[in-house]
Amino acid sequence: MVTHKHADIVLPGEILCTYEEYIPSDWTYVEDGYIKSSIFGYLKIDDINMEISVIAENAPEHIKVDDHIIGYITDVKQYKALVTVKKITGSDREIVAGYKGYIHISNATNDYVTSMHELFKIGDIIEAKVINKLGSEYVELSTADFDLGIIKAMCTRCRKFMKKAADDKLICECNKVDSRKISSKYGEKI
């Protein structure tokens, strides 16, 4: 019961087909057994992969697995750090939907650590890789690669931005030295 044909204009909330006919893909959602459009755009029907999606001009950013994101640490626990995702790396647009993410200690670094407090502090700005999408608002992240991790950090003592020292540590004007999970891109323009 596909209600439209390929390239038709569809509106948010409009029924596209039943859930049994196609697999919902980009900019669609399932409600009451129907696949519906979540944005204004053009319908895309992929009969080979049996997927249905909506293509939009100037669509809000849409996070996918393997995307690199910019975000900031909102909480640090022993085995995980919570992240608010702000944008996809390389994009000028902020993410409209409020994505939240987390980094598990096993995905934070290739080195052995006993606590996430050794790697991150609240307020650190990070670049991370999306390794899993958990629903429509949550992502699992990794900073284990050399080019991922903290790209901007503030001193926990004086709240000034820290500089990267030669030995991959962070140093501040107040002479505080920190060892955290620093990206190879630390200090570059975000």
Stockholm file with secondary structure:
# STOCKHOLM 1.0

chainA/1-190         MVTHKHADIVLPGEILCTYEEYIPSDWTYVEDGYIKSSIFGYLKIDDINMEISVIAENAPEHIKVDDHIIGYITDVKQYKALVTVKKITGSDREIVAGYKGYIHISNATNDYVTSMHELFKIGDIIEAKVINKLGSEYVELSTADFDLGIIKAMCTRCRKFMKKAADDKLICECNKVDSRKISSKYGEKI
#=GR chainA/1-190 SS CCCSCTTCEECTTCEEEETTTSEECTTEEEETTEEEESSSEEEEEETTTTEEEEECTTCCCCCCTTCEEEEEEEEECSSEEEEEEEEETTCSSBCSSCCEEEEEGGGTCSSCCSCGGGTCCTTCEEEEEEEEEETTTEEEEECCSTTCEEEECBCTTTCCBCEECTTSCEECTTCCEECCCBCTTTTSCC
#=GC SS_cons         CCCSCTTCEECTTCEEEETTTSEECTTEEEETTEEEESSSEEEEEETTTTEEEEECTTCCCCCCTTCEEEEEEEEECSSEEEEEEEEETTCSSBCSSCCEEEEEGGGTCSSCCSCGGGTCCTTCEEEEEEEEEETTTEEEEECCSTTCEEEECBCTTTCCBCEECTTSCEECTTCCEECCCBCTTTTSCC
//
